[in-house]
Amino acid sequence: MPVITLPDGSQKAFDRPVSVAEVASSIGAGLARAALAGRVDDQLVDTSHVIEADARLSIVTPKDPAGLEIIRHSTAHLLAQAVQSLFPDAQVTIGPVIEDGFYYDFAFKRPFTPEDIAAIEVRMKELVSKDLPVERRLMGRDEAVAYFKGIGEHYKAEIIASIPAGQDISLYGQGDWVDLCRGPHVPSTGRLKAFKLTKLAGAYWRGDSRNEMLQRIYGTAWQDEAALKAYLLRLEEAEKRDHRKLGRELDLFHFQEESPGAVFWHPKGWTLFQQLIGYMRDTQRTAGYQEVNTPEILDRELWARSGHLEKFGENMFLTQTPDERVYAIKPMNCPGHIQVFNQGLRSYRDLPLRFCEFGKVHRYEPSGALHGLMRVRAFTQDDAHVFCTEDQITAESVAITDLILGIYRDFGFDDIRIKFSDRPEKRVGSDAIWDRAEAALRSAAEAAGLELEYNPGEGAFYGPKLEFVLRDAIGRDWQCGTLQVDFNMPERLGASYVGDDSQRRTPVMLHRAMFGSLERFCGILLEHHAGRLPTWLAPVQVAILNITDRQAEFAGSIQEILKNQGVRAAVDLRNEKIGFKIREHTLQRVPYLIVVGDREAQNNEVAVRTRSGKDLGSMPLEQLVQRLAAEIASRGRNLMED
């Protein structure tokens, strides 16, 4: 008879096979009410699962990450049941869990409307109130295909038919509704009380544009109403911070159909972009990097030798010249940097050799995936490659991680997670080489004192990597920087140096990016700071506003003085009321506003206020210049405002 070992090490013996739900009840009524599933010997199962032999068991509740995923998966089923109860002709396809929620794809004769979505949500709540038991049963593959065909669910039948013959299929039913699923699921629909449908979208069946278009309904689900409300407030805040909206309001950039996925930078946006490059250029120079520049178009053959064409070819832009030579617009900078390394004879004394480039790259993204600055086809990488010996990997990797984390702090990001990604299924190089690369990167991360999360199978095709994930002001995560150890590409492209034994050796190549994409990092910055960029980054740092035409000359002289001190200052001499000017430049998120009237002109002073509305009073212009210079030099946020 089974002996159940609980997470605290205590054991419970039973005189018969026992379900997860019964074990939870034996521990306490509160745990029984909270139980959503169980983890038996590390396998997630339903609460109805019967344990027949000795096992380790933990009860999964809504507080567990796995519990929240089960809630979301079960809510996807609830959505599908509600849709089919209202629209019996609708066919269901797939409904997975995604970050913060779920979706389900439907085939239906007409587009769903907002009114339909509202009615579906009401129906979902009615099904919750019925507290329908959720029950699992097994069925043979061929029997399951026949069953779903019999009820008109041809998409489900197609999915099941692709499963190997002889394999049992698990089905989940609630009331008179049944769906194909591995599970586990909540014990009953009454456990699903905090959800909301969020949007509609189109999606191709099986993700293939050659197939029919389906309708995708997105939703979010949480463990309780408080968590749902907090999430919806975050969504509301995210909408306010949307970088595309800020880009229009602050006149930074735009997109248009003549060049999808490419940015048209306006003067103020380009100023921000150049501030990022200037900052990074100075930082990398101090860290011992040499800046290079490589061609944007390279022969197709080079990309074949590097391995990019085979592994990445579907995302590359190719072009053929009149002499029938095929070129590719570069999607990455690494092969070009190896060409620079290959010029001349390199010695071990030259290593480590650090090349960096602000390289413009192009990658094909489907139109539906494009998203403002966050997902583009043409972007600029703050790319760098360190050529070193195997013995130098640890020291260089530690220096790189210190550099990356220091840079993120300068931009206001203090909450950083680091993921370790190992070999993907599609890769170049032998397992032995991958073993060495992964061991080297793990050793370097340990030497740097990094806490790592494991991200299996997500390495680059040429080597394992660390991914640096930033958490922004409203709790969203953004993967930006990377560090990759590459034993493969230098050998494929003939890179070598003369070792201390006078023998030719292949260098190790460390791929490193900190912003990742400058365009995307601009978008992240705008949303993190809600457009209120730190003074040192703001495209316009000071706006000078005159009250009447009598102060126009004085205002112009202030602008000239500030510009000579390196401050980005704009003057507004329009014949508008001062309140109107103040409001307009505040909405433009200009960090500091200088107001000049007759008294300020007579006393050679300036009245200063911040974009938050704080009145700093009048002060000599020299005092303001000194304080601005100190703030900009320190890369501090609005020190005078704080």
C-alpha positions in Angstrom: 0.0 0.0 0.0 1.3 3.5 -0.8 3.5 5.6 1.5 3.3 9.2 0.4 6.3 11.5 1.1 5.4 15.2 1.3 7.6 18.2 0.5 8.6 18.7 4.2 9.8 15.1 4.4 6.9 13.8 6.4 5.2 10.6 5.3 1.6 9.4 5.2 0.7 5.7 4.8 -2.5 4.5 3.2 -4.0 1.1 3.2 -5.3 1.4 -0.3 -4.6 3.3 -3.5 -5.3 6.9 -2.9 -6.1 10.0 -5.1 -4.3 13.3 -4.9 -7.5 14.9 -3.7 -7.8 12.4 -0.8 -4.2 13.0 0.3 -4.9 16.8 0.3 -8.0 16.2 2.4 -6.1 14.0 4.9 -3.7 17.0 5.4 -6.4 19.6 5.9 -9.7 20.9 4.6 -8.1 24.2 3.6 -5.6 22.5 1.4 -8.3 20.3 -0.1 -10.2 23.3 -1.1 -7.1 25.0 -2.6 -5.8 21.9 -4.5 -5.7 22.3 -8.2 -3.4 19.4 -9.1 -0.6 17.3 -7.8 3.0 16.7 -8.6 3.8 13.0 -8.2 7.5 12.2 -8.5 7.9 15.4 -10.5 5.0 14.7 -12.9 2.0 17.0 -12.9 -1.3 15.1 -12.5 -5.0 15.8 -11.9 -6.3 15.7 -8.3 -8.3 12.7 -9.4 -5.1 10.8 -10.2 -4.8 7.6 -8.1 -1.4 6.8 -6.5 -0.9 3.1 -6.2 2.7 2.8 -5.0 5.1 4.8 -2.8 5.6 8.3 -4.2 6.7 11.8 -3.5 3.8 14.2 -3.7 3.3 18.0 -3.5 -0.1 19.6 -3.8 -0.3 22.3 -6.4 -2.4 25.3 -5.4 -3.1 28.7 -7.1 0.0 30.1 -5.3 2.3 27.9 -7.4 3.5 28.9 -10.8 2.3 25.5 -12.1 -1.1 26.2 -10.5 -1.4 29.4 -12.3 -0.6 27.7 -15.6 -3.2 25.1 -15.0 -5.8 27.8 -14.3 -5.0 29.5 -17.6 -5.1 26.2 -19.5 -8.4 25.3 -18.0 -9.7 28.8 -18.7 -8.8 28.3 -22.4 -11.0 25.2 -22.3 -13.8 27.2 -20.6 -13.5 29.7 -23.4 -13.9 27.0 -26.1 -16.9 25.5 -24.3 -18.6 28.9 -24.1 -17.9 29.6 -27.7 -19.4 26.3 -28.9 -22.4 26.6 -26.6 -23.2 30.0 -28.1 -22.0 29.2 -31.7 -22.4 25.4 -32.3 -21.0 25.7 -35.8 -17.7 27.0 -34.5 -14.8 24.5 -34.6 -12.0 24.5 -32.0 -8.4 24.0 -33.0 -5.7 24.7 -30.4 -5.7 26.7 -27.1 -2.3 27.0 -25.4 -1.2 28.9 -22.3 0.9 32.0 -23.1 2.6 34.6 -21.0 0.0 36.2 -18.6 -2.9 34.3 -20.2 -4.1 32.0 -23.0 -5.7 32.0 -26.4 -7.9 29.6 -28.5 -8.2 29.5 -32.3 -11.6 29.0 -33.9 -12.9 28.3 -37.3 -16.2 30.1 -37.8 -18.3 31.2 -40.8 -18.2 34.9 -39.9 -15.9 37.2 -37.9 -16.5 37.5 -34.2 -17.7 40.9 -33.0 -17.0 42.8 -29.8 -20.6 42.0 -28.8 -19.8 38.3 -29.4 -16.8 38.5 -27.1 -18.9 40.2 -24.3 -21.5 37.4 -24.7 -18.8 34.7 -24.6 -17.4 36.1 -21.4 -20.8 36.2 -19.8 -21.3 32.5 -20.8 -18.0 31.6 -19.3 -19.1 33.0 -16.0 -22.3 31.0 -16.2 -20.3 27.8 -16.7 -18.2 28.7 -13.7 -21.3 29.2 -11.6 -22.4 25.6 -12.5 -19.2 24.2 -11.0 -19.0 21.5 -13.7 -16.6 18.6 -12.7 -13.6 18.3 -15.1 -13.1 14.6 -15.9 -10.3 12.9 -17.8 -10.6 9.7 -19.9 -8.4 7.8 -22.3 -9.3 6.8 -25.9 -7.4 5.0 -28.6 -6.1 7.2 -31.4 -8.3 5.8 -34.2 -11.3 5.8 -31.9 -10.6 9.5 -31.0 -10.2 10.5 -34.7 -13.6 8.9 -35.4 -15.1 10.5 -32.4 -14.1 14.1 -33.3 -15.0 13.6 -37.0 -18.4 12.4 -35.8 -19.1 15.6 -33.9 -17.8 17.7 -36.8 -14.4 18.7 -35.2 -12.3 18.1 -38.3 -9.3 20.2 -37.0 -9.1 18.1 -33.8 -9.3 14.9 -35.9 -6.4 16.2 -38.0 -4.3 16.8 -34.9 -5.0 13.4 -33.5 -4.4 11.7 -36.8 -0.8 13.1 -36.7 -0.2 11.2 -33.4 1.6 7.8 -33.8 -0.8 4.8 -34.1 -1.5 2.8 -31.0 -1.1 5.7 -28.6 -3.8 6.4 -26.2 -5.3 9.9 -26.3 -6.4 11.8 -23.2 -9.7 13.7 -23.4 -11.1 16.2 -20.9 -14.8 16.8 -20.5 -16.8 19.3 -18.5 -20.6 18.9 -18.7 -21.4 17.7 -22.2 -18.3 19.3 -23.8 -15.1 17.4 -24.6 -11.7 18.4 -25.8 -8.4 16.8 -26.6 -5.7 17.6 -24.0 -2.8 16.2 -22.1 -3.8 18.0 -19.0 -3.8 18.4 -16.0 -6.8 20.6 -15.4 -8.6 22.1 -12.4 -11.0 19.7 -10.7 -14.1 21.8 -11.7 -15.0 24.9 -13.6 -15.9 26.6 -10.3 -12.2 27.1 -9.7 -12.0 29.6 -12.6 -13.2 32.9 -11.2 -10.7 35.6 -12.3 -10.4 36.0 -16.0 -11.1 38.4 -18.8 -11.1 38.2 -22.6 -8.7 40.8 -24.0 -8.6 40.8 -27.8 -9.3 39.2 -31.2 -6.7 38.4 -33.9 -6.3 36.3 -37.0 -4.1 33.2 -37.2 -3.3 30.7 -39.9 -4.1 27.0 -39.2 -0.9 25.4 -38.0 0.9 28.8 -38.5 1.1 28.3 -42.2 0.0 31.2 -44.4 -1.0 28.7 -47.1 -3.7 27.4 -44.8 -7.1 28.9 -43.9 -7.3 31.9 -41.6 -8.7 31.2 -38.1 -10.0 33.6 -35.4 -7.9 33.8 -32.2 -9.5 35.0 -29.0 -7.0 36.0 -26.3 -7.7 36.1 -22.6 -6.0 36.4 -19.3 -6.6 34.4 -16.1 -5.3 34.8 -12.5 -5.6 33.1 -9.2 -7.9 35.7 -7.8 -9.7 39.0 -8.6 -7.0 41.1 -6.9 -4.3 39.6 -9.2 -6.5 40.1 -12.2 -7.2 43.7 -11.3 -3.5 44.4 -10.8 -2.7 42.9 -14.2 -5.4 45.0 -15.9 -4.0 48.1 -14.3 -0.6 47.1 -15.6 -2.1 46.8 -19.1 -3.7 50.2 -18.7 -0.4 51.7 -17.7 1.4 49.9 -20.5 -1.0 51.4 -23.0 -0.2 54.9 -21.7 3.5 54.1 -22.0 3.2 52.5 -25.5 6.4 53.7 -27.3 4.5 54.0 -30.6 2.1 56.4 -29.0 4.9 58.3 -27.4 6.8 58.3 -30.7 3.9 60.2 -32.3 3.3 62.6 -29.3 7.0 63.4 -28.9 7.7 63.6 -32.7 10.5 61.0 -32.5 9.9 58.5 -35.4 7.3 56.9 -37.6 6.8 53.9 -39.9 5.2 53.6 -43.3 4.2 50.9 -45.8 6.9 51.8 -48.3 9.5 50.3 -46.0 7.7 48.0 -43.5 9.7 47.2 -40.4 12.2 50.1 -40.9 12.2 53.3 -38.8 11.9 56.9 -40.1 13.7 58.8 -37.4 12.7 62.4 -36.8 15.3 64.9 -35.5 14.5 64.5 -31.9 14.3 60.7 -32.1 17.6 60.6 -34.0 19.1 62.7 -31.2 18.1 60.1 -28.7 19.5 57.4 -31.0 22.8 59.2 -31.3 23.0 59.7 -27.5 22.9 55.9 -27.1 25.6 55.4 -29.7 27.8 58.1 -28.1 27.4 56.6 -24.7 28.2 53.2 -25.9 31.1 54.3 -28.0 32.8 56.0 -25.0 32.0 53.1 -22.7 33.5 50.5 -25.1 36.6 52.6 -25.8 37.3 52.8 -22.1 36.8 49.0 -21.9 39.4 48.3 -24.6 37.2 47.8 -27.7 38.2 49.0 -31.1 35.4 50.1 -33.4 35.2 48.7 -36.9 32.7 49.0 -39.8 31.9 46.1 -42.2 29.9 46.0 -45.4 26.1 45.6 -45.3 26.1 43.3 -48.3 28.3 40.2 -48.5 28.5 37.3 -51.0 26.1 34.4 -50.4 29.0 32.0 -50.2 30.5 33.6 -47.1 27.1 33.1 -45.3 27.1 29.5 -46.5 30.6 28.9 -45.0 29.6 30.6 -41.7 26.5 28.4 -41.3 24.1 31.3 -41.4 22.6 30.5 -44.8 21.6 27.0 -43.7 20.3 27.9 -40.2 19.0 31.4 -40.8 18.5 31.6 -44.6 14.7 32.0 -44.4 15.2 35.2 -42.5 17.8 36.7 -44.8 17.3 39.2 -47.7 19.1 37.9 -50.9 19.7 39.8 -54.1 21.2 38.9 -57.4 23.3 41.3 -59.5 23.3 41.4 -63.4 26.4 39.2 -63.4 24.3 36.6 -61.5 26.3 36.8 -58.4 24.1 36.4 -55.3 24.6 38.6 -52.2 22.9 38.7 -48.8 22.1 41.8 -46.8 23.8 41.0 -43.5 21.5 39.7 -40.7 24.5 39.7 -38.3 27.9 41.2 -38.0 30.0 38.3 -36.9 31.3 37.0 -40.3 32.4 40.5 -41.2 34.4 40.9 -37.9 36.2 37.6 -38.6 37.2 39.0 -42.0 38.8 41.9 -40.2 40.6 39.6 -37.8 41.9 37.5 -40.7 43.8 40.4 -42.2 47.4 40.0 -41.3 49.2 37.6 -39.1 47.8 37.4 -35.5 49.8 36.4 -32.5 48.7 35.1 -29.1 50.2 38.4 -27.8 47.4 40.3 -29.7 44.7 38.5 -27.8 42.2 39.3 -26.5 41.3 41.4 -29.5 38.0 43.2 -29.0 36.1 44.6 -32.1 32.8 46.5 -31.8 30.5 47.9 -34.5 27.2 49.7 -34.7 26.2 47.5 -37.5 23.0 47.9 -39.5 21.4 44.5 -40.1 18.3 43.2 -41.8 16.2 40.2 -40.9 12.9 39.2 -42.4 10.0 39.2 -40.0 6.4 38.4 -41.1 4.2 41.5 -41.4 2.0 40.3 -38.5 5.0 40.1 -36.2 6.2 43.7 -36.7 5.6 45.8 -33.6 6.9 49.4 -33.6 10.5 49.6 -32.5 10.3 46.3 -30.7 10.1 44.1 -33.7 11.6 45.5 -36.9 13.3 44.2 -40.1 16.1 46.8 -40.2 17.9 47.6 -37.0 21.3 48.6 -35.5 23.2 46.3 -33.2 25.7 47.4 -30.6 27.6 44.3 -31.6 31.0 43.2 -30.4 33.2 40.2 -30.8 36.2 39.3 -28.6 38.8 37.0 -30.1 40.6 35.2 -27.3 42.3 32.0 -26.2 40.4 29.3 -24.3 42.3 30.3 -21.1 41.0 33.9 -21.5 37.3 33.0 -21.7 36.6 33.4 -18.0 38.3 36.7 -17.5 36.8 38.2 -20.6 33.3 36.9 -19.8 33.5 38.4 -16.3 34.5 41.7 -17.7 31.7 41.6 -20.2 29.0 40.8 -17.6 30.3 43.6 -15.3 30.2 46.0 -18.3 26.6 45.0 -19.2 25.2 45.2 -15.7 26.9 48.6 -15.2 25.4 49.9 -18.4 21.9 48.8 -17.4 22.2 50.6 -14.1 23.1 53.8 -15.9 19.8 53.6 -17.8 17.7 53.0 -14.7 17.4 49.2 -14.8 18.4 47.5 -11.5 16.3 44.3 -11.7 18.2 42.0 -14.0 17.7 38.2 -14.6 20.3 36.1 -16.4 19.4 33.0 -18.4 21.8 30.2 -19.5 20.8 28.8 -22.9 22.5 25.6 -24.1 22.7 23.8 -27.5 19.6 24.1 -29.8 18.4 21.2 -32.0 19.6 23.0 -35.1 23.3 23.8 -34.7 26.8 23.6 -36.1 29.7 21.9 -34.6 30.3 18.6 -32.8 28.9 17.6 -29.4 32.5 17.6 -28.0 32.9 21.3 -29.1 29.6 22.2 -27.5 30.6 20.4 -24.3 33.7 22.6 -24.1 31.8 25.8 -24.9 29.0 25.2 -22.4 31.5 24.2 -19.7 33.5 27.4 -20.4 30.4 29.6 -20.2 29.2 28.0 -17.0 32.6 28.4 -15.4 32.7 32.1 -16.4 29.2 32.7 -15.0 30.3 31.1 -11.7 33.4 33.2 -11.6 31.3 36.3 -12.2 29.0 35.3 -9.3 25.9 35.2 -11.5 22.7 33.6 -10.5 21.4 31.8 -13.6 18.1 30.5 -14.8 18.2 27.5 -17.1 16.8 28.0 -20.6 17.3 24.7 -22.4 17.8 24.5 -26.1 17.7 28.2 -26.7 21.4 28.8 -27.5 22.6 30.3 -30.8 23.3 27.8 -33.6 27.0 28.3 -33.1 27.3 28.4 -29.3 25.7 28.6 -25.8 24.7 32.0 -24.5 23.8 34.1 -21.5 20.7 36.2 -21.9 20.2 39.4 -19.8 16.6 40.1 -19.1 15.6 43.6 -17.8 12.5 44.2 -15.7 11.0 47.6 -16.3 9.1 50.0 -14.1 5.8 48.2 -14.5 7.1 44.7 -14.1 7.6 43.6 -17.7 10.6 41.6 -18.8 12.8 42.5 -21.8 15.5 40.3 -23.1 18.3 42.6 -24.3 22.0 41.7 -23.9 23.7 38.4 -24.8 27.0 36.8 -24.3 27.8 33.8 -26.5 30.8 31.5 -26.5 31.7 30.3 -30.0 34.2 27.6 -30.9 32.6 27.0 -34.3 32.5 30.0 -36.5 36.1 31.1 -36.3 37.2 27.6 -37.5 34.6 27.6 -40.3 35.8 31.0 -41.6 39.5 30.2 -41.2 40.4 32.5 -38.3 43.8 31.7 -36.7 46.6 33.1 -34.6 50.2 31.9 -33.9 50.4 30.4 -30.4 53.3 30.6 -27.9 54.5 27.3 -29.4 54.6 28.9 -32.9 51.7 26.7 -34.0 48.6 27.9 -35.8 45.6 27.9 -33.5 41.9 28.8 -33.8 40.7 31.6 -31.5 37.6 31.4 -29.4 35.0 34.1 -30.4 32.8 35.7 -27.7 29.7 37.4 -29.3 28.5 40.2 -27.2 25.6 42.7 -27.4 24.4 45.0 -24.6 21.4 46.9 -26.0 20.9 44.1 -28.6 19.0 46.3 -31.0 19.3 50.1 -30.5 15.9 50.6 -32.0 14.3 48.2 -29.6 16.3 49.6 -26.6 14.9 53.1 -27.5 11.4 51.6 -27.3 12.1 49.9 -24.0 13.6 53.1 -22.6 10.6 55.2 -23.7 8.2 52.7 -22.0 10.3 52.2 -18.9 10.5 56.0 -18.3 7.0 56.7 -19.7 8.7 59.2 -22.1 10.2 61.1 -19.2 13.8 60.3 -20.2 16.6 61.2 -17.8 18.0 64.7 -18.5 21.2 63.3 -20.1 19.2 61.3 -22.6 16.3 63.7 -23.4 16.4 65.0 -27.0 15.6 68.5 -25.6 16.9 69.1 -22.1 15.8 72.7 -21.6 13.0 74.7 -23.1 13.3 78.5 -22.8 9.9 80.3 -22.8 9.5 84.1 -23.0 6.4 85.8 -21.6 6.4 88.7 -24.1 8.3 89.8 -27.2 10.4 92.1 -25.0 12.3 89.0 -23.7 13.0 87.5 -27.1 16.6 88.6 -27.3 17.4 87.6 -23.8 15.8 84.2 -24.4 17.9 83.7 -27.5 21.1 84.6 -25.6 20.3 82.0 -22.9 19.9 79.4 -25.6 23.2 80.3 -27.1 25.0 80.1 -23.7 23.4 76.7 -22.9 24.3 75.3 -26.4 27.9 76.4 -25.9 27.9 74.4 -22.7 26.7 71.3 -24.5 23.1 71.5 -23.3 20.3 70.7 -25.8 18.2 73.8 -25.5 15.2 75.0 -27.5 13.6 78.5 -27.4 9.9 79.1 -27.8 9.2 82.7 -28.9 5.7 82.1 -30.2 3.0 84.7 -29.4 1.2 82.4 -27.0 0.3 82.7 -23.3 3.0 81.4 -21.0 0.6 78.9 -19.4 0.0 77.4 -22.8 3.7 77.1 -23.5 4.4 75.6 -20.1 1.8 72.9 -20.6 2.9 72.1 -24.1 6.5 71.6 -23.2 5.5 69.7 -20.1 3.6 67.3 -22.3 6.7 67.0 -24.5 8.5 65.7 -21.3 11.2 68.4 -21.5 13.1 68.0 -18.2 13.5 71.7 -17.4 11.6 74.8 -18.4 13.1 78.3 -18.2 10.6 81.1 -18.0 11.9 84.7 -18.6 9.9 87.9 -18.1 11.0 91.5 -17.6 12.3 90.9 -14.1 14.5 88.0 -15.1 15.8 89.9 -18.1 16.7 92.9 -15.9 18.3 90.8 -13.2 20.1 88.4 -15.7 18.3 85.5 -14.0 16.1 82.6 -15.0 13.0 81.2 -13.4 13.2 77.4 -13.5 10.5 74.7 -13.2 10.6 71.0 -13.9 8.3 68.9 -16.0 6.7 67.5 -12.9 5.5 71.1 -12.1 8.0 71.8 -9.3 8.9 75.5 -9.1 12.7 75.9 -8.4 12.5 79.7 -8.3 14.8 82.2 -9.9 18.6 81.7 -10.0 21.5 83.1 -11.9 22.0 81.4 -15.3 25.5 80.4 -14.2 24.1 78.5 -11.3 21.6 76.6 -13.5 24.4 75.8 -16.1 26.6 74.3 -13.3 23.7 72.2 -11.9 22.7 70.9 -15.4 26.3 70.1 -16.2 26.7 68.1 -13.0 23.4 66.2 -13.6 24.3 65.4 -17.2 27.8 64.3 -16.4 26.6 62.0 -13.6 24.0 60.5 -15.9 21.6 61.1 -13.0 17.9 61.5 -13.3 16.4 64.9 -12.6 18.5 65.8 -9.6 17.0 69.2 -9.2 13.5 67.7 -9.5 14.3 65.0 -7.0 
